[in-house]
Amino acid sequence: MERWGCVVTIPIRSYMKANHALAAKFSEWLEIQNYSPHTRTAYNALTADFCRFIRSRSLTEVKPLDVREYLGYMHRRGFAASTMDRNLHGLRTFFDFLNLGGLVASVAPRFVHTRRRPPRKLPRFLSVEEAGKLIEAAESPRDRAILEVFYGTGCRLAEVAGIRCEHVDFEARSIRVTGKGNKERIVLFGSMAKEALIAYLGRRRTGFLFQDEITSQNLAVTKAKPNKDESGIWWRGAWSEYPGGKGPGIRHYKWLGRVSAMTRKEAQAKLREIIGPAHTDRPGRIDSPLTTRTLARVIASAALRAGLKGVHPHTLRHSFATHLLNRGADLRSIQELLGHSSISTTQLYTHVSMTDLLAVHAKAHPRG
C-alpha cells in the first residue's frame, strides 16, 4: 500500500496460535466424550498437521476446497486410501466440534468425499495346524498362555493387555474384557487355554493377567544422567497410579543405584523393598501390565520359530473367527464374541477357507 509517496506494509494477521488453541480444546472434548486413547492420539496428530497445512489462516475460514487440497497433499506424501478416509472422518469430527461451538456455520469436510476405494483384501488367517504349530513354539509358560488367550478368545491386542486376573472366571472359562468405546463383553476360552493360564499364574489371582515381571530384563544399565557421576541401574516399568499424575501405561524409570555398588540381584531385592507387595491397587504401588508391543513381540518370536511369516496379533483374531465359522458357528454368535457392533464388520473378518469351499462343492454339486 502506498501513502504520501511511501510504501506502507500492513502486517498480515496470523491465526496460528488461535488454531492450535482450538485444537487443544478439541483434544479436551475428545477426552470428555470418552474417545479411546488411540483415537485421541490419532486425531490430535491430524489436527496439528492440518493446522500446519493452513499456516496462518483461520480454521473458521476453511472451505471445502482447502480440505480437498489437504487430501491432495496427503496423497502426494504417499498416504494410503484407507488412511485418507480415516483422516477425512477425523476432520469431520473436528469441524463438527467447531460447529457445535458456533465457530463455523458449516462443516467444510462434510462437503468433500474421497474416491470409492477398491474392496478390502481379506487378511491372512492360519490353518488349524499352523495355529497349533505356533502355540507349540512358545518358549515359556507365560508365552504359551499369551498365545492360547489370543487364539482361544479372539481378543484384540489392547483388550488382552488390559485383562486382569479378577476378570477371569476359570469355572465358566470366560473373561470380561473392555473393547472399543469402553464396551464390555464376555469372551470364552477352552480347556487348553485354561491349563496354560493355570500353569503360568500358579496361585496368583490378582493384578494384570500378563504382568511386567521384576526380572533382570527390567533392570537396565544406563548411561549416567547429568547429576550422576557414573552409570546406574534403573527399573523400567509402567506406573498405574504414579503420584506425579502419569496414567496407565506411562513408561517410568526408577533409579536403584550405581553399577559399582550393587549387582542385578541386589537391585531386584531393593526394588521389591521400594514397591512393597506387587500388583496392588493402593496409591503409589506398581501395577504394571505387559505392553502391547511386548505382547506383539511374543507372537512374532513364536511365529519365527514355527517358520510362519506375516503373523500378527490380529492374525490370531481372524483365525479364531474363521475356524469358528468353518465349524458351523453362526455369524451372529461370532459377532458377539468379537465385539462388533455391526454384522457387516463381522463378515469382513470371517470367511470360509478354500479347502472347505472345495469340500462343500464336491459334496453338493451334481458333478462335484
N, C-alpha and C positions, 0 to 999 in steps of 0.2 A: 504494500500500500504506500502511495506517495502523497506526502502532505508538505506544502510550502517548499517544494524542491528537495525534500529529504525523504529517503526511503525508511518507512517505519515498519518493523517486523512485529506482527501480532502473534504472541505465543499461542501455540495450539494446546488446548486443554487436554490433559491426559486422564483417562478413567481407569488406569491400570490398578491403582490401589483400591478404588471402589469395586472393581470387578473381582479382585481377589478377596475382598471383604464379603461380597455376596457369595462367592464360592465357599468361604469358611462357614457362613450361615447355613448354606445348603448342606454342608457336612454335618453340622449340628442337627439339622432337621432329619437327615437320614438316620442318625443315631436314635433320635426321639421316635421316629417311625418304626424302629426295631428292624432296620435292614441288617443283613448279616455283615460281619466284619470284612469278608472278601468282597462283597458288593460295594461297601463303603470305600474300601481301598481303591477299587477299580474306578468308581465314579469320581473320587477325589482326584485321581490321576488324570481322568478325562477332562474334568472342568478346568484343572490347572493348564492342561495342554491347549484347550480351546481358548482360554484367556490369553495365553501367549500368542496364539494364532491371530486373534483380532487386535492384538497390541494395545494401542491407546484408545481404541474406540470403546464406546459404552455397550455393555451387554443389553441394555434396554433398547438399543438401536439396531440389533441384529435382525437381518432379513433372511427369508428362505434362501436367497442367492448366496449369502455368507455361509450358510450351512452346507450348501452344495459345493462351494469352494473348499470347505474343510474336508468334505468327503473325498474330493479330488486330491487334496493334499495327503490324506491318509493312503489313498490308492498309489500315489507316487512313492510313498515310503514303503510300499510293499505289504500293506495290511491285507489279510485275507478277507473275503467277502463276509464271512460269518463274524469277524471282528468288527467290521464296519457296521454291520447290522446291530451288533450289541452297543457300539458307541452311539449310533443314532438313537437307539432306545434310551441310552443314558442321557443324551442331550434333551430328549423329550421330557424325561423326568425332571431334569434341571430347570428347563423353561416352564414346566408345569408349576414348579415351586415359585419361580419368579412371577408367574401369572397369578398364583394364589395370593402372593403378597401385594398384588396391584402394581407391580413394576413394569410389566409388559401387557399390552392389550391383547396380543395374540401369541400363540406358541409357534414360532417360526419352524422348528424341526418337524412339526406335525404336517407341514405342507411339503415335506420332502420325503421321497420314497426311493429306496435302493432298487437296483435291478433284481429281478427274480433269480434266486440262486438255483444252481442245479441240485437235484436230490442228494441228500446226505448219504455218504458212503457208510455202509454197515461196518462198525468196528469189529476187530478180530475177537474171537472167543476161543477158549481152549476146549479140546475134546475132554471127555471124562478121563481118559487115560493120561492126557497131558496134565490135567489138574492134579491127579494122583501123583504123578511124577514130580510135579512142582512141590507139593506138600512134603513128599519124602526127602526132598533136597534140603529141608530145614536143618540148620546147624545146631540148634538148641531147643529146649522145651518152649522157651519164650517165642522163638521164631515160628515153631510149628503151631503154637496157639494162635499167633497172628494170622498165619495163612489159613488155618481152619476157620477162624471167625470171618475173615473176608469172604472165603468161598462158601461157607455154610450159611451166612446171613444175607449176603448181597449188599452190605452196607457201603456207603461212600467212605472215602478216606477220612474226612473230617469227623464223620459220625463215629468211626472206630476209635479215633484219637480221644474223643470225648466220653467214651463209655467208662463208668465207674463200677466197681465190684457190687456196690449196693443196687445197681440197676439189673443185675443178672439173677435170674431165678433158675437155679440148677435143677430143681424138681420138675418145673414145667418146661425146662430147656428154652427159655425165652429171655430177651433182653429189651429193656425200654431205652430207645435211642431218640435223640433230638436231631431232626433233619433240617432241611432248608426252611427258612421262615419260622424257626423255632417250633416246628410242628413235631409233636411226639407221636411215636408209633411203636408197636411191638413187633420185633423180629424173632424168628425162631432159629434154633441151631440143632444139629443132630448129635447122636451119641458119640461119634468120633471127635467132634469139636468139644464136647463135654469132657471127654477123657483128656484131651490135650490141655484144656483150661485148668483142670484139677491138677494135672502133672506140673503145670507151670506155677499156679498160685500156691499150692500146698494148703496151708490153713488160713492164708490171708484172705479176708473178705471185706476189706475197706480200702479206700483210695482208688486211684485210677486203675482200670483193668490192666493196661500196659503202661508201666511207670518207668521213670528215669531212675535206674538203679544207682546207688552210690558205689561206683566201681572205679578202677584205675582209669577207665576210658573217660570218666567225667572230670578227672584231675588233669589239668593242662599246665605244662611248664611253659611259661610265657616270658617274653622279654620284660625287663624292668620298666615300670612306669616312671615318670619324671620325679616322683617323690620317693622312689625306691632305688637303692644303690646296687641291687643285683636281681637276677631272675627269681621268680617266685612260683608257688603252686597255687592254682586257683581251682575252684569248683565251678563247672558250667552247668547251670540248671535253669528251670523255668519257675518263677515265683508266682503263686496264685493269689497270695494276699500280702504282697510286699508293702511295708509301711510307706514307701515313697510314692505310692499311688499307681504303681505299674500293675497292669491287668494280667489275666491268664495268658500263658504262652510267651510272656516277655522274657527274653534271654537275659540272665543276670550272672555276673561273675563275683564270686565271694573269695576274698583274699584269705589264704590259710597260713602262709608263712614262707620263709626263704628256703630255697633249694638246699642250701648248706646246713639248715637247721633241722630238717626232718625228711623222712622217707615218704613214699606214697602211702604206705600202710599207716604211718603215723598221721598223715594228712587226712586219711579216711576216718580214723578214730576221732580226730579233732572236729571234723565236720559233723559227725554224729553227736558229739557233745554240744555243738553250737545249735543244731536244729532240733535236738531232742527226738522224741518218738516221731518217726517219719510218717507222712501221709495222713495228717490230721487236718481238721478244718479250723483249728484255732488260729487267731490272727498272729501273723509273724512266722507261722510254720511253713515248711516247704511241702507243697503237694504238686509234684512235677510229672506230668504225663509225657510219654514219648511224643515227639513232634511228628507232624505229618511227613516231613522229609525223612525221618528215621524209619517210619513205617514203610514208606515207599522204597527205601533203600533195602529193607529186609526182603521185599518181594523181588526186587531187581536182582539181588545177590542170589536168591534161591533159583530164579529163572536162569541165571547164568550157569549155575552148577548143573541144572537139569537140561541144559542145552536148548532152552526155549528163547526165542527172540521176540521183542516187542511186547513184553508182558508188563502191564502197569496195574495199579490197584483197581482201576475201572474195568480192566480186562476180566478180573475175577467177578466183579459185579455183573458184567454182561454174560459171563459163562454161567453164573448162578441162574439168571433168568432164562437163558436158552435151554439149559438142561432141565429145568422145571417144565418148560413148555414142551420139550421133546418127550417128556414122560407123562403127559396128559394133564398138567395143571392148566387151569383156565386163565385167561388174561386178567380177569378181574382180581383173582387171588394174587397173581404176580404183581399187579398194580399196588395192592395193599402192602405187600412185603417190601417192595422197592420204595414206597412212599411217594408215588407220583400222584399229582392232583388231577391229571387228565389221562384217560386211557390211550389217547393218541401218542403220548410220550412213551408209554409202555410198549407200544407197537414198534417204535423206533429202536428200542433197546432189546427187543426179543425177535428172534427169527428161527426158523427150523433149519437144521443143518442139511447140507446136500445129501448126506448119507441117508437121513431119514426120509427126505423127499423121494429119493430113488426107491426106497423100500415101499413107501406108500404107492408110488406109481406102479411098481412091479406087482403089488398086491391088488390094486383097484382097477387098473386099466385092462380091458379085454385082451390086449396083445402085450401086456406087461411081461 
